[in-house]
């Protein structure tokens, strides 16, 4: 199973077709070669294997990230 993570675009290098993205203080460079729609700074993109593959709106990104947080919180609860 593959998992794509929503990350916020903080910088774009149009010449190299790359973007710097961040999530929770972690930053990484991603390729923009296969994305469905070119993002702008402040947009969110789904990142998978070093590529931004889909631009999504902020509301959808925040909802997805909130679900990830719920999963992590639930996973950390000790079951007796």
C-alpha positions as CSV (number, residue, x, y, z in Angstrom):
1,X,0.0,0.0,0.0
2,X,1.2,3.5,-0.9
3,X,0.6,6.5,1.2
4,X,0.7,10.1,-0.1
5,X,1.1,12.9,2.5
6,X,-0.4,16.4,2.2
7,X,2.4,19.0,2.5
8,X,2.4,22.8,2.2
9,X,4.4,24.4,-0.6
10,X,6.7,27.0,0.7
11,X,9.0,27.7,-2.3
12,X,8.9,26.8,-6.0
13,X,11.7,26.6,-8.5
14,X,10.0,26.7,-11.9
15,X,13.3,26.2,-13.9
16,X,14.1,22.9,-12.1
17,X,10.4,21.9,-11.7
18,X,10.8,21.4,-8.0
19,X,9.2,22.7,-4.8
20,X,10.1,22.9,-1.2
21,X,7.3,21.6,1.0
22,X,6.8,21.3,4.7
23,X,4.8,19.4,7.3
24,X,5.3,19.7,11.0
25,X,8.7,21.4,10.7
26,X,10.0,18.8,8.3
27,X,11.0,20.2,4.9
28,X,11.8,18.4,1.7
29,X,12.3,19.0,-2.0
30,X,9.9,17.4,-4.4
31,X,9.6,17.1,-8.1
32,X,6.7,18.7,-10.0
33,X,6.9,16.7,-13.2
34,X,3.7,14.6,-12.7
35,X,1.4,16.9,-10.7
36,X,-2.1,17.4,-11.9
37,X,-2.1,21.2,-11.6
38,X,0.8,23.5,-10.9
39,X,0.7,24.7,-7.2
40,X,1.5,28.2,-5.8
41,X,3.3,29.0,-2.6
42,X,0.8,28.3,0.2
43,X,-1.0,25.5,-1.7
44,X,-1.0,21.9,-0.4
45,X,0.1,19.0,-2.5
46,X,0.0,15.2,-2.0
47,X,3.6,14.0,-1.9
48,X,4.6,10.4,-2.7
49,X,8.1,9.1,-3.3
50,X,9.6,12.5,-3.8
51,X,7.0,13.7,-6.3
52,X,4.1,16.1,-5.8
53,X,1.3,14.2,-7.5
54,X,-1.8,16.2,-6.8
55,X,-2.7,19.8,-5.8
56,X,-5.5,20.0,-3.2
57,X,-7.2,22.8,-1.4
58,X,-6.3,23.8,2.1
59,X,-9.6,22.5,3.6
60,X,-9.1,19.0,2.2
61,X,-5.4,18.9,3.3
62,X,-6.3,20.0,6.8
63,X,-9.1,17.3,7.0
64,X,-6.7,14.6,5.9
65,X,-4.0,15.7,8.3
66,X,-6.5,15.7,11.1
67,X,-7.4,12.1,10.2
68,X,-3.8,11.1,10.3
69,X,-3.5,12.7,13.8
70,X,-6.5,10.7,15.0
71,X,-5.0,7.5,13.7
72,X,-1.7,8.2,15.4
73,X,-3.4,9.1,18.7
74,X,-5.6,6.0,18.6
75,X,-2.5,3.8,17.8
76,X,-0.7,5.2,20.8
77,X,-3.6,4.3,23.2
78,X,-2.6,1.1,25.1
79,X,-5.2,-1.6,24.9
80,X,-5.7,-3.9,27.9
